[in-house]
Amino acid sequence: MPTGGRILLVDDEAALHELLRPYLEAEGFEVVEARTGPAGLNAMEAGRVDLAVLDVMLPGIDGFELVRQIRQRFQIPIILLTARREVGNRVAGLKLGADDYVVKPFSPPELVARIQAQLRRAQGFEGTDETRKLGGILVDGTARRCSVDGEEIELTRREFDLLWSLASEPGRVLTRADLLRAAWGTTYVSERTVDVHLAGLRRKLGPDFKVTALRGVGYRLDT
């Protein structure tokens, strides 16, 4: 009986499925497979999926559009696979809601490690009974909720994890690597990802979210 969870693998390359399936099953994962974007959506709707691994270049619906559509209905970790190395493509996928980006060719053990890291991060800060108050911002670590002046603000999982990490150590400088480990469970993600997600937090939280960027160092939350 699989113990690691259900992984959706969407890629049109049969060889990649044959390569990855044994590694994932050896770690206790149940692998749900699809070869096209529409088939991937159907698999998402057919039953519980704990994490999705999506190729960018897919027939029917490409990986970017698939991320967008999944994010409209599901809050699961998403890892994108691509042969493109351009930073712009990685940033585009992350802005749409992907949690990690793996460039082909890659080693299967590395992808499995990233999947495991994402699933650990998906558990969030369970068990904490603490809250953080930043001016009009209230962050509830137990319920994983955030409000500004009493109005609840919808945050993505990564946005919340970044906010909680900074709010837990106000005044301390956290490097981008620190924040990647805290919110993604890995430092293999581009550090630019932190900048993109913090920009989203600034837009959502407003002036009480006082984060100072220190060039070449990281970020500090000012009280």
Secondary structure, DSSP 8 states (H G I E B T S, - for coil): ---SEEEEEE-S-HHHHHHHHHHHHHTTEEEEEESSHHHHHHHHHHS--SEEEEESS-SSS-HHHHHHHHHHH----EEEEES---HHHHHHHHHHT-SEEEESS--HHHHHHHHHHHHHHHTTTTT---EEEETTEEEETTTTEEEETTEEE---HHHHHHHHHHHHSTTSEEEHHHHHHHHHS-S-S-THHHHHHHHHHHHHHGGG--EEEETTTEEEE--
